[in-house]
């Protein structure tokens, strides 16, 4: 196959855009988030659940594909797997650290503001609770606590994707640096994922971890104790690495795209109905809870297979829009949640009509993302802090860029 996989680039861009819209939606649904609208829209919950089971898993899968192309490029130039480790570290560590200490703190600031107001403080922004905020944030000396617990800082919040992708990449680099391991992995994947194996084995794997790990390990995004999430995310990352160049897998996904979409929609309908009926303090029967684990997996597997299949069938062209977005979507991701949190919190104070407020939050978030990218692409090596490599805009013809 050609190294140019425009479909994967388009899917990556689309998944990040969905993530941005999802985080704007988090302000309005009655779920715990960094800031929450006083005018919550409960009926948004089923719509949010359309993507919540698979959006980050899909990104890890596509990132695994990208890592495969990058690793193959290093091998073609006679470099070892350790070159891959260095490349991924340079690409991911600077934006993670910059994000934790510069991009993310405003999210924690407004989280403390809203929590303090909930405890009865009229003007926490000008009180002792937020004095020397950044220093206390960076040194983990804020002691910001309420009935739900304490805020741990510094934190990576939405940047947990980068915090997980970096060690996953280093683990993979270490594996393929061992003689024979890479060849064995690819040969095993070719046998395992041939024909219907590309959908059957992932479903069985997803169901196994949903059944055995999900009830025991809550998703924490804390890296050290997040075992179900690791099984899900690293599994998707490794799966993407193994299938990235398989033409047989690509053709199979194209053939099953419509059945996969139907399965995904049925899974979503079942899961969203279950979550809606048993929202709040309602307790579902144990047998129904167990059945819903499989329904949840059908949602995940069906939608991801459908997206990959439709993408492989229809998204095979590049162009200037893709060249721009394939680089820009990473800095979009880095800054989007902070822009959304700041905009949403402050717009809510104006008590605008709800529809106008929501449109403004989306518009301000989009413009903030574009501004961050335009600045980053002009900063040379400093652009790495926002995920833009020097000269990346001029070299944007390569496929699957991150």
C-alpha positions as CSV (number, residue, x, y, z in Angstrom):
1,X,0.0,0.0,0.0
2,X,1.0,3.6,-0.5
3,X,2.2,5.6,2.5
4,X,-0.5,8.1,1.9
5,X,-3.6,7.3,4.0
6,X,-5.7,10.3,3.6
7,X,-8.6,8.5,5.1
8,X,-6.8,8.1,8.4
9,X,-5.9,11.8,8.4
10,X,-9.5,12.7,7.8
11,X,-10.7,10.4,10.5
12,X,-8.1,11.8,13.0
13,X,-9.2,15.4,12.2
14,X,-12.9,14.4,12.5
15,X,-12.4,12.6,15.8
16,X,-10.6,15.7,17.3
17,X,-13.4,18.0,16.1
18,X,-16.0,15.7,17.7
19,X,-13.9,15.9,20.9
20,X,-14.0,19.7,20.9
21,X,-17.8,19.7,20.4
22,X,-18.1,17.1,23.1
23,X,-16.3,19.2,25.6
24,X,-18.4,22.2,24.9
25,X,-21.4,20.0,25.5
26,X,-20.0,18.9,28.8
27,X,-20.8,22.5,30.1
28,X,-24.5,22.0,29.5
29,X,-25.2,18.4,30.6
30,X,-25.8,17.5,34.3
31,X,-22.5,15.6,34.5
32,X,-19.6,16.6,36.8
33,X,-17.1,18.7,34.9
34,X,-14.7,21.6,35.6
35,X,-17.4,24.2,35.1
36,X,-21.2,23.6,34.7
37,X,-23.9,25.8,33.3
38,X,-26.6,26.8,35.7
39,X,-29.1,26.1,32.8
40,X,-28.4,22.4,32.2
41,X,-29.9,20.6,29.2
42,X,-30.6,17.1,30.2
43,X,-31.8,16.0,26.8
44,X,-28.3,16.4,25.5
45,X,-27.2,13.4,27.4
46,X,-28.2,10.7,24.7
47,X,-26.6,12.8,22.0
48,X,-23.3,13.0,24.0
49,X,-23.5,9.2,24.5
50,X,-23.4,8.8,20.7
51,X,-19.6,9.3,20.8
52,X,-18.6,8.9,24.4
53,X,-17.9,5.1,24.3
54,X,-15.5,5.3,21.3
55,X,-14.2,8.8,20.4
56,X,-10.9,8.6,22.4
57,X,-10.5,4.9,21.6
58,X,-10.7,5.8,17.9
59,X,-8.0,8.5,18.4
60,X,-5.7,5.9,20.0
61,X,-6.3,3.5,17.1
62,X,-5.4,6.2,14.5
63,X,-2.4,7.2,16.6
64,X,-1.2,3.6,16.4
65,X,-1.6,3.7,12.6
66,X,0.5,6.9,12.5
67,X,3.2,5.3,14.7
68,X,3.4,2.4,12.3
69,X,4.1,4.7,9.3
70,X,6.6,6.7,11.4
71,X,8.4,3.5,12.6
72,X,8.5,2.1,9.0
73,X,10.0,5.3,7.9
74,X,12.8,5.1,10.5
75,X,13.4,1.4,9.5
76,X,13.7,2.3,5.8
77,X,16.4,4.8,6.8
78,X,18.3,2.2,8.8
79,X,17.3,3.6,12.2
80,X,16.2,1.5,15.2
81,X,13.1,1.6,17.3
82,X,14.9,4.0,19.7
83,X,14.7,6.6,17.0
84,X,11.0,6.3,17.2
85,X,11.2,6.8,21.0
86,X,13.1,10.0,20.5
87,X,10.8,11.3,17.9
88,X,7.7,10.6,20.0
89,X,9.2,12.2,23.1
90,X,10.1,15.3,21.2
91,X,6.6,15.5,19.7
92,X,4.6,14.8,22.8
93,X,6.5,15.8,26.0
94,X,6.9,19.5,25.3
95,X,3.1,20.2,24.7
96,X,2.3,18.0,27.7
97,X,4.5,19.9,30.1
98,X,3.6,23.3,28.6
99,X,-0.1,22.3,28.7
100,X,0.0,21.3,32.4
101,X,1.7,24.5,33.6
102,X,0.3,27.1,31.2
103,X,-2.7,25.9,29.3
104,X,-4.6,23.9,31.9
105,X,-4.3,26.2,35.0
106,X,-7.2,28.4,33.9
107,X,-9.5,25.3,33.9
108,X,-8.5,24.6,37.5
109,X,-8.9,28.3,38.4
110,X,-12.5,28.4,37.3
111,X,-13.2,25.0,38.8
112,X,-12.1,26.4,42.2
113,X,-14.2,29.6,41.6
114,X,-17.4,27.6,41.0
115,X,-16.7,25.2,43.8
116,X,-16.1,28.2,46.2
117,X,-19.3,29.8,45.1
118,X,-21.1,26.5,45.7
119,X,-19.8,26.7,49.3
120,X,-21.3,30.2,49.7
121,X,-18.3,32.5,48.9
122,X,-19.7,35.5,47.2
123,X,-16.5,36.6,45.4
124,X,-13.8,33.9,45.6
125,X,-11.7,35.5,42.8
126,X,-10.7,38.3,45.1
127,X,-10.4,36.3,48.3
128,X,-7.7,34.3,50.0
129,X,-8.8,31.0,48.4
130,X,-7.3,32.0,45.0
131,X,-4.4,34.2,46.2
132,X,-1.1,33.3,44.4
133,X,-3.1,30.8,42.4
134,X,-0.5,29.7,39.9
135,X,2.2,29.2,42.4
136,X,0.0,27.1,44.6
137,X,-1.2,25.2,41.5
138,X,2.3,24.5,40.3
139,X,3.6,23.5,43.8
140,X,0.5,21.4,44.7
141,X,-0.1,23.6,47.8
142,X,-3.6,24.9,47.0
143,X,-5.5,22.6,49.4
144,X,-8.7,23.3,47.4
145,X,-11.2,20.9,48.8
146,X,-14.9,20.5,49.1
147,X,-17.3,17.7,49.9
148,X,-16.4,15.8,46.7
149,X,-12.7,15.8,47.5
150,X,-9.6,17.8,46.8
151,X,-8.2,19.2,43.5
152,X,-4.9,17.7,42.8
153,X,-2.5,20.0,40.9
154,X,-0.6,20.3,38.7
155,X,-2.9,18.3,36.4
156,X,-3.2,17.4,32.8
157,X,-7.0,17.3,32.6
158,X,-8.0,16.8,28.9
159,X,-4.3,16.3,28.0
160,X,-4.4,12.8,29.5
161,X,-4.5,11.6,25.9
162,X,-1.0,12.9,25.4
163,X,0.1,11.7,28.8
164,X,-1.0,8.1,27.8
165,X,0.1,8.2,24.2
166,X,3.7,9.0,25.2
167,X,4.4,5.9,27.3
168,X,2.4,3.7,24.9
169,X,4.7,4.9,22.1
170,X,7.8,4.3,24.2
171,X,6.6,0.8,25.2
172,X,6.0,0.0,21.5
173,X,9.4,1.5,20.5
174,X,11.1,-0.7,23.1
175,X,9.3,-3.8,21.8
176,X,10.1,-3.3,18.1
177,X,13.7,-2.6,19.0
178,X,14.1,-6.2,20.1
179,X,15.2,-8.3,17.2
180,X,12.4,-10.5,15.8
181,X,9.6,-9.0,18.0
182,X,8.4,-6.6,15.3
183,X,8.3,-9.3,12.7
184,X,6.5,-11.7,15.0
185,X,3.9,-9.1,15.9
186,X,3.1,-8.3,12.3
187,X,3.0,-11.9,11.2
188,X,0.7,-12.8,14.1
189,X,-1.6,-9.9,13.3
190,X,-1.8,-10.9,9.7
191,X,-3.1,-14.3,10.7
192,X,-5.3,-13.1,13.5
193,X,-7.0,-10.2,11.7
194,X,-7.6,-11.8,8.4
195,X,-11.2,-11.9,7.1
196,X,-13.8,-11.6,9.8
197,X,-11.1,-11.7,12.5
198,X,-10.7,-8.0,12.1
199,X,-14.1,-7.5,13.7
200,X,-14.6,-10.7,15.8
201,X,-11.4,-10.6,17.8
202,X,-11.7,-6.9,18.7
203,X,-15.3,-7.4,19.9
204,X,-14.2,-10.3,22.1
205,X,-11.3,-8.3,23.5
206,X,-13.5,-5.3,24.2
207,X,-16.1,-7.5,25.9
208,X,-13.5,-9.3,28.0
209,X,-12.0,-6.1,29.4
210,X,-15.5,-4.6,29.9
211,X,-16.6,-7.6,31.8
212,X,-13.5,-8.3,33.9
213,X,-11.7,-4.9,34.3
214,X,-14.3,-2.1,34.0
215,X,-16.3,-3.1,37.2
216,X,-13.0,-3.3,39.2
217,X,-11.1,-0.3,37.8
218,X,-12.8,3.1,37.3
219,X,-11.5,5.3,34.6
220,X,-9.3,7.9,36.5
221,X,-7.0,9.3,33.8
222,X,-4.3,9.2,36.5
223,X,-2.0,6.9,34.6
224,X,-0.9,4.8,37.5
225,X,-4.2,3.1,38.5
226,X,-6.2,3.2,35.3
227,X,-6.1,-0.4,34.3
228,X,-9.3,-0.8,32.4
229,X,-8.5,2.4,30.5
230,X,-5.0,1.2,29.7
231,X,-6.4,-2.1,28.4
232,X,-8.8,-0.2,26.2
233,X,-6.5,2.6,25.0
234,X,-3.2,0.7,24.6
235,X,-5.1,-2.2,23.0
236,X,-6.6,0.3,20.4
237,X,-3.1,1.9,19.9
238,X,-1.5,-1.5,19.3
239,X,-4.3,-2.6,17.0
240,X,-3.9,0.5,14.9
241,X,-0.1,-0.2,14.6
242,X,-0.7,-3.8,13.5
243,X,-3.4,-3.2,10.9
244,X,-2.2,0.2,9.4
245,X,-0.7,-1.3,6.2
246,X,-3.0,-4.3,5.7
247,X,-5.0,-4.0,2.5
248,X,-7.0,-7.1,3.5
249,X,-8.2,-5.3,6.6
250,X,-8.9,-2.2,4.7
251,X,-11.1,-4.0,2.2
252,X,-12.9,-6.0,4.9
253,X,-13.8,-2.8,6.7
254,X,-15.1,-1.3,3.5
255,X,-17.3,-4.4,2.9
256,X,-18.8,-4.4,6.4
257,X,-19.2,-0.6,6.9
258,X,-23.0,-0.6,6.6
259,X,-23.7,-3.6,8.9
260,X,-21.1,-2.1,11.3
261,X,-23.0,1.2,11.3
262,X,-26.3,-0.5,12.0
263,X,-24.7,-2.5,14.9
264,X,-23.2,0.8,16.3
265,X,-26.5,2.6,16.1
266,X,-28.4,-0.2,17.8
267,X,-25.7,-0.3,20.5
268,X,-26.0,3.4,21.0
269,X,-29.8,3.2,21.2
270,X,-29.7,0.5,23.8
271,X,-27.0,2.1,25.9
272,X,-28.5,5.6,25.7
273,X,-31.9,4.3,26.7
274,X,-30.5,2.3,29.6
275,X,-28.5,5.3,30.8
276,X,-31.5,7.6,30.5
277,X,-33.9,5.3,32.4
278,X,-31.5,4.7,35.2
279,X,-30.0,8.2,35.4
280,X,-29.5,9.8,38.8
281,X,-29.9,7.5,41.8
282,X,-31.9,4.8,40.0
283,X,-30.4,1.3,40.4
284,X,-30.7,-1.1,37.4
285,X,-31.2,-4.9,37.9
286,X,-27.8,-6.7,38.0
287,X,-28.7,-8.9,34.9
288,X,-29.5,-5.8,32.9
289,X,-26.3,-4.1,34.0
290,X,-24.4,-7.2,32.8
291,X,-26.2,-7.3,29.4
292,X,-25.4,-3.6,28.9
293,X,-21.7,-4.3,29.0
294,X,-22.1,-6.2,25.7
295,X,-24.4,-3.5,24.2
296,X,-21.7,-0.9,25.1
297,X,-19.1,-3.0,23.3
298,X,-21.3,-3.2,20.2
299,X,-21.6,0.6,20.2
300,X,-17.8,0.9,20.4
301,X,-16.9,-1.7,17.8
302,X,-19.7,-1.0,15.4
303,X,-19.0,2.8,15.2
304,X,-15.2,2.4,14.9
305,X,-15.5,-0.2,12.2
306,X,-18.0,1.8,10.3
307,X,-15.9,5.0,10.5
308,X,-12.8,3.2,9.3
309,X,-14.8,1.5,6.6
310,X,-16.6,4.6,5.3
311,X,-13.3,6.5,5.6
312,X,-11.4,4.0,3.5
313,X,-14.1,4.0,0.9
314,X,-14.7,7.8,0.5
315,X,-12.0,9.8,2.2
316,X,-9.1,9.0,-0.1
317,X,-8.2,12.5,-1.3
318,X,-6.0,15.1,0.3
319,X,-5.9,18.8,-0.6
320,X,-5.2,22.1,1.1
321,X,-8.0,21.8,3.7
322,X,-6.6,18.5,4.9
323,X,-3.0,19.7,4.8
324,X,-4.0,22.6,7.1
325,X,-6.2,20.7,9.5
326,X,-4.0,17.6,9.8
327,X,-1.3,19.8,11.4
328,X,-3.7,22.3,13.1
329,X,-5.9,19.8,14.8
330,X,-3.2,18.9,17.4
331,X,-2.8,22.5,18.7
332,X,-6.6,22.8,18.5
333,X,-6.8,19.8,20.9
334,X,-4.2,21.3,23.3
335,X,-6.0,24.6,23.8
336,X,-9.7,23.9,23.1
337,X,-10.8,22.9,26.5
338,X,-9.3,25.9,28.3
339,X,-10.8,28.3,25.8
340,X,-14.2,26.6,26.2
341,X,-14.1,26.6,30.0
342,X,-13.1,30.3,30.2
343,X,-15.6,31.3,27.5
344,X,-18.5,29.3,29.0
345,X,-17.9,30.4,32.6
346,X,-17.8,34.1,31.7
347,X,-20.6,34.0,29.2
348,X,-22.9,32.3,31.7
349,X,-22.5,35.4,33.9
350,X,-24.1,37.5,31.2
351,X,-27.4,35.5,31.2
352,X,-27.7,35.6,27.5
353,X,-30.4,33.5,25.7
354,X,-29.3,29.9,26.0
355,X,-29.0,29.3,22.3
356,X,-27.0,32.4,21.7
357,X,-24.7,31.6,24.6
358,X,-24.0,28.1,23.3
359,X,-23.3,29.4,19.8
360,X,-20.9,32.0,21.2
361,X,-19.1,29.3,23.3
362,X,-18.6,27.2,20.2
363,X,-17.5,30.2,18.0
364,X,-15.1,31.5,20.6
365,X,-13.6,28.0,21.1
366,X,-13.1,27.6,17.3
367,X,-11.5,31.0,16.9
368,X,-9.2,30.4,19.9
369,X,-8.1,27.1,18.4
370,X,-7.3,28.8,15.0
371,X,-5.5,31.7,16.7
372,X,-3.3,29.2,18.7
373,X,-2.4,27.3,15.6
374,X,-1.6,30.4,13.6
375,X,0.7,31.6,16.4
376,X,2.4,28.2,16.9
377,X,3.2,27.7,13.2
378,X,5.2,31.0,13.2
379,X,7.3,30.2,16.4
380,X,9.8,27.9,14.9
381,X,11.0,25.4,17.6
382,X,8.8,27.0,20.2
383,X,5.8,25.8,18.2
384,X,6.5,22.3,19.7
385,X,5.0,23.7,22.9
386,X,1.6,23.7,21.0
387,X,2.3,20.5,19.0
388,X,3.6,22.1,15.8
389,X,7.0,21.0,14.5
390,X,9.2,23.6,12.8
391,X,8.3,24.0,9.2
392,X,5.4,21.6,9.5
393,X,3.1,23.8,7.4
394,X,5.5,23.5,4.5
395,X,5.8,19.7,4.9
396,X,2.2,19.0,5.4
397,X,1.9,16.6,2.4
398,X,2.7,13.5,4.5
399,X,-0.2,11.4,5.7
400,X,-1.3,10.5,9.2
401,X,0.8,13.2,10.9
402,X,0.4,12.5,14.6
